[in-house]
């Protein structure tokens, strides 16, 4: 696993089975900004197809020490 984490905002629904890609999923966290239902964290970048299919926004890659 690399030293990067990839954060994505769930625009239209919250974290639930089948509502986000499984591969590389590390955890979910609350969105304190109020922009998203949840923030989900991955150990890999999601593909454009995954972002479109699951209606996710890339927030930013982060170093592990930042989260």
N, C-alpha and C positions, 0 to 999 in steps of 0.2 A: 504494500500500500504506500502511495506517495505521501509527501508532507502536506498535500493540499486537501481541503474539504470544499465541497461544492454545495452552495445553498440555493434553494429554490422556494419561491412563494406559491402557495396553492390559491389560485385566484377564485375559483368558482365553487369549491367544496372543501371540506376538512379532511383530515387524515382518516382513512378507513380502508378495509380490505378492498383491493382492486382499484383504488383511486390514485395510485402512484406506482411507478415502476419499482419492482422488488430488488433487482440486481444492483448491488452496491449501496443500498439504503443502510444508513447507520442509525439515525434517530430522527424524531420530530421534536420541534420546540414551538413554544408559543410565539406569535408575532406581536411584539410590543408596539408596533407602529399603527396597527389597525388596518393595514393595507391588505393583508392576506388572512385566510382562515388559519393556516399553519405554515411554518417553515420546515422544510425537510432537508436533511443533510446527507450527502452522498460522498463516497470515496472516489468517484469518477464523474466526469462531465456527462450530462445526459445528451442524447442526440436531439437534433431538431425535430425529428419525428416524435420522440417521447415528449418533448416540450409541448408540441401541438396536440398530440393525442390526449395528454393528461391535463392540458390547460395550465401549464406551469410557467412562471417567470424566473429566469436566472437572476439571482440577486448579486452574487459575486463569489469568486473563489476566495478561500481564506486559508491562512496557515493554521495548523492545528492549535497552536498556542493562543490564537485569537478567540476561539469559541469557548 
